[in-house]
Amino acid sequence: MAGILEFSPEDRDNAFITTCSTAPFTDGALAGTAVAVKDNISTAGIQTTCGSKILEGYVPPYDAYVVELLRQAGAAIVGKTNMDEFGMGTTTETSAFGPTKNPVDPERVPGGSSGGSAAAVAAGLVPMALGTDTGGSIRCPAAFCGIVGLKPTYGRVSRYGLIAYANSLEQIGPMARTVEDVSRLMSVIARYDPRDSTMLDRPYDHRPSADIKGLRIGIPEEYFGEGVDPRVGETVRDAIGALEGLGAETVPVSIPGMRHALAAYYVICTSEASSNLARFDGVRYGPAVDIRKSWHEAYQDLRQEMFGTEVRRRIMLGTFALSAGYAGRYYAKAQVARRNIREDFKRAFCDADVIAGPTMPTVAFRLGEKTDPLSMYLSDILTVPANLAGIPSISVPCGKVDGLPVGLQIMGRQFEDERVVDAAFAYEQEVRA
């Protein structure tokens, strides 16, 4: 990192998998700004591992489109950040390179799967970073580390060059210490790319405004129900009260499909993962297989050795959900539940301009605390609905419980990312005044 930044092992606490010395340009919207990039976003000439042993040493021959845009804007890409293996996790503990520590409390997890990006920003190693969000992987670590993270509308940021986990859910997004910096980074990466067939030509050119008079904020009781720490709920309600003091009004809304959201999400994401990860076979990607074995035996042995437990678990779940005789019972029903959740949000947005609630049901938990996969999955209950609906959602710090950050989550209609950013900016300016 000569000439740009120097990261000591003590400072970075495994926030980075790879550091690099990409020189900044002298002009552009991000001229000279250090930016960290999550390790599942392709960077030409820089190792990109997805936090997995199977891709250790893999160096992409091309840049993801968001990386191209960063370079054009004059940013200095200073490293690839740690993450849960292939984005499958909520803590970074599934990373083959070890977990990242939360800068707020090193005995706590930073959240996941973009925990390395969040920790790098929270620790002051970089002012902004890129993460990806499949079921809360930007907003969860943003909440746990006390920073701002935006999951854009699905189709607003190109996924070209993103190593896929669940194509229909994931989105690249910005993370920073302030809403203004998140908006600044978003304005760079949200540009049309014909190579991503899921994109719409809806560029983001917006400067945040704190004027939210007359904004209708929907409050879904489902976001404050069972499983949500009452102290977290109270902190978030206080934050919503601050928005009311700025001229916004609150209205009750309901997302009844929430009760099926988590089950639908895990059926869909594991199904897509089982297909996407089939390419890591020792022929197309991954270490070369032992040619003395049959292909099936070599394929099995390689993936058993190189994939972590959580990745193997999700591949098995997805393969089962898509298998003959079961696809209709699981995958098809999950898509129906997804459609219902999307319709629930559309109805709610008839009465409200944005919807607010906690980002996470609890504050950051201790490293090694969540050993049961099901309890880990339940942590995503408040974030996955936005991914299923494809709507924008931001997490902004709104207080602390037991000295640990709490995130206020604000969701909006599709392609109304600007309104979501404005609501978060208004709150941030109010509490910092």
N, C-alpha and C positions, 0 to 999 in steps of 0.2 A: 504493500500500500504506500510505497514511497511517493512523497510529493502530494499526497491527498490526506489520508488519515492513517493513524497507527492504532490498531486494536490489540491490547494485551489480552492474554487468555483470561485474566481475572475480570477485566472490564466486560468482555463480550459474553462470558458464561454460556458459551455454545449457541449464541444467537445466530452466528454465521457458520455455515458449512464450508464455504469457500470465500476468500477475500481476493480482491483483484485491484488493479491500478489503472482502470479506464480513465483517461485524461478528460477533464471537462472542456467544453467549448466556451468561448468568451462571450457569446451572445445567445439569445433564445430566452424563452419564458422561464426556464430553470437554469440559466447560465451559472455554472460553478456549484450547483446544488448537489450535495451527496444524496443518492437514493439507493436504498437496498431493495433487492428483488427476491421474491420467494423462489425457492429452489425447484419449483415445477414449471417455471416460465423459462423458455429456451433463450440462451444467450450465446451468441457465436463466439467460439474460442474459450468459453468459460464453462467449467464442469457444471453439469446440471443433473442432480441425483434423485430428486423427489423424496429425499430422506431415506432412500432404500439402498441396500447393498447391491441389488441387481443392476443398478445404474451407476455404481461407483466408478468413476473414471470416464463416464460418457461425456463427450464434449460436442454439443450441437454444432452443425455446420452453418446455422442461420439464426437470426434474431427473431423472437416473437415480435408481432407488430407493435405491441406496447413498448417494447425495448427500442425498436427503431424510432418511435416517436420520442422517447426519452432522450435518445442520442441527438435527434434533430433539435430538441429543445435546449440542448447544452448541458444536460445533467451528467454527473459523474456517477457511474454505476460502481459502487464500492464493495459489493459482496452479494453472495447468495445466502439467503437466510434459512435457518433450520425450520423443519416442519414435521408434522406427523407423516409417517410413511404413506406416500401417494395421497395425502390429504385425509387419511382415515384416522381421525382421533380428535380429541378435545383438549389435549394437554401438551403435545409434542413428545410424550413419553413413548410413542410407537416409533419414533425416528431411530434408524439404525445407528445414528451418530450420538445418541443419548439425548436426554431432555434438556430443554432450555429452562433457565431459572427466571422467575418473575422479578424484575428490578425493584418492585415495591416491597417484596418479601421473598428473599432467595429460597425459602423453604416451601414456597407455593408455586403452582404451575402458572405459566403465562397465558394459558388458554391455547386453543388450536382450531384448525391446524396451522394457521399463520402465526404461531407463537413467536417464532424467531423474528419476524418482521415487527410485531408489536413490541417485543422486548428491546430490539435495537432502537426503536423510536423512543420508548419510555425511558431508556437508559441514557438518551442523549447522544448515542453513537451516530445517528443520522436524523435529519429533520423530518424525513418522509420515507415511505416504503410502499412497495406493491405487495398485496396479498391476493388470495383467491378465496371465494366464498361459495361453498356447495350447500351447506346447511347451517351457516353461521360462522364460518372459519375466519372471517374478518371481524365480525362484530363481537364474537366471544372473546378473543384475545384483546380487542380494544377495550372491552368492559373490564376485564381482569387486570389489565395493565394501566388503566386510567388514561387512555388516549382516545382519539377519534378515528372511527373506521366506517367507510361507506361501501355497502353492497349496491352497485348500480342496477338499474333496470336491466333485465335479461335482454341482450341484443344491443346494448348501447356501447359496450366496449368489446373490441375484437378479441376472440379467443384463439386466433391464429398463433401457433407456437406454444400454446398452453398444453402441457402433457395431461391428457384427459383422464379424469376419474369418473365423472357422471355428466355427460355433455349437456343434458337438458336442464341442469340445475346450476352449474358452476358459472361464476363470473369473476373476472379480474377487477380489483378495486383499489382505491387509495387509502393509505393510513398515515396519520400525522398527529402532531401534538395539538393542532388547532383546526377548527372547521375551515378557516380561511385557507390554510395550507392543503387540506383535503380537497377543497374546491379548485385550488390552483393546479394540483396534480391531476385532478379529474379533467380539467379543461385541456390538458395535454394528451391524455390517453384516449379520450372519447372522440375518436375520429373514424369515419367510415372506412371499412376495409372489405373490398369485394371478395377476398379470399375466405371470409367467414360468412357462410350462407345464412346464418341466423341473425346477422346484423341488419339494423335499419339505419338509414342515413339521418341520424338525429344527433349532430355534434353538440357538445356541452360548452357553451360560452357564457359564463355566469359569474358575476361578482356578488357574494352573499349580502343580503339585506336583513337588518334586524327589525324591520317594520312588519309585524304580524297581526296588526289590529284586524279584528273580524275573522281571523283564522279559526276554523272549526276543528277541534281536536277530538277525535273519537277515543273513548276509553272502553276497551273490551274487558269485561269482568273475567273472561277466560285467562287473561294475562296476569291476573292477581289471585288466582285460585290455588287449588291444592298443589303442593310441591314448591311453591314460591315462598322463600323466607319472608315472614311478615315485615322484618326490618328493611329488607330490600324493597318490598312493595311500598312501605311508608316513605322511604327515601325518594322513590320515583314519583309518588303522588305529590310530595312536596315540590319536586321539580316541575311537575305539570301545573301546580299552583302558581309557580313563578311565571310560567308562560301565560296563565290567566291574568296575572298582574300586568302583563305587557299588552293586554287587549284581546287576547285569544279567548275563545269560549269552548267549554267542554260539552260533549254530548255522549250519551251511552250508546254503544254499538255492540254487536255480537258476532262472533266467528264460531258458529256451532260446529263446523267441520274440524276445529282444533282437536277434538277427541280422537280423530283418525289421522291427524297430520303426521305424527311420529312414525306410526306403522307404515303409512303410505310412503313416506320419505325413505325409510330404510329398505323397503322392497324395491323401489325405483332405483335408488342410488347403488345398491348392491348388484342389481340386475345389469345396470349399465357398466359397472366396474368389472363384472365377470367377463363381459365382452371386450372392454377396452384393454384390460390387462393380459388378454390372451397373446398379445404380440411379444411379451417378454418371455421368450422361449429358448434363448441361447442360440438362435439362428438369426432372427431379425434384430433383437436387442438382448443385452445381457451377456455374461461370460459364455464362451464357447462350451458346448456340451461335449461329453465324452462320446466320441464316435464309435467306441467299441460296444456301447449299449444300444439297444433298440431305441427308436425315436421316442416312443411313449415312456419308456423307463428313464431315459435321459431328461425328458421334459419334466417328468414328475420329480426326479431327484433335484434338479436345478431349482425349481420353484419352491420345493420343500426347504432347501438350504438357504435360498436368497430372499424369500419373502418372510416378513414377520408374521407373528401369530394373528394380529388383527386383520392384516391384508388377506391371509389365507381364509380366515373366518368369513370375511365379506364376499370373497370369491365363491366360497361354497354356498353361502346363503343365496347369492344372486343366481348361481347356476341352478340351484334347486327351484327357485322361483320362476325360472324360464323354462324348466324342463317339461317335456310332453306330459300332459295330464294335470299339470299344476299351474301353468302360465295363466289360464283363465281364472283360477281360484285366487291367485295372488297378484300377479303383475297387472292383469286387466282391471281387477277391483281397486288396486292402488291408483291406477290412472283415473278411475271414476272418482275416488276420494279427492284426488288432486284437482279435478275439474270442479268438484263441489266447493273446495276451499277457495279456488279462484272466484267462483260466483259469490261466495260469502263476502269476500273483500270488495267485490264490485258493489254489492248491496250496501255494505258499510260506508263506502265512499260516496254514496248518494246523500248521506247525512253528514259526512265529515270530509274535511280536506286532507287531513293526515290522521294517523292512528298512533297512539303512544302507549308505551308500557315498559316494563323492565327488559333489558337485553338478555340477561341470564337470571335464572331463579335463585342463585346463590352468589356469594362472592367466591373468589378463587380458592380452590381447595388445595390441600397439601400434596406435595409430590408423593406418589405411591398410595394416596388415600383411596382412589377409585380403582379397585381391583376387579370388580364385577362389571363385565361389559354392558349389562342392561342398565345399571345405575349411571354409567357414563353416557349411554345413549339418551337417557332421560334428561340429561343436562341441556340437550338441544331443543327441548320442547317449545321454547319461545322464539327461536330463530328460524327453524325450518319452514314455517308457513310462508314467509316472504319469498323463499326460494321456490316453493311449490307454485306460488302465484306469479312469480316473475316480476315482483314489484321492487322499487328501491327502498332501502332501509339503512339508517345510519345509527351508530351508537356514539353517544357523547357522554363524558363523565358528569355525574350529577350528585356526587357526595360519596361518603364512605360509611361502611359498617365494620366495626372492629378494626379500624385503620386500613381497610382494604377497599379499593374503588368499586363503585356501583355504576352501571351504565344505563342511561335513558335511551330507549330505542324508539325511533320515529320512522314510520312507514308512510309511503304515499302511493298515489296512482301510478300506473305504468308511464314512464317517460316524464314524470313530474319530479325528477331528482332535484331540480332547482328548489322546489317548494320544501322538500325535506331538508335540504341544506340550509335554507333560510330559517326554518324553525329551530334547527340545532344551533345555528349561529346566533339567533336572538337569545336563546337560553344561555349560551356561552358568554355573550357580552353582558348579560344581566348579572350573572354570578361573579364575573371578573371586575365589574364596575366598582 
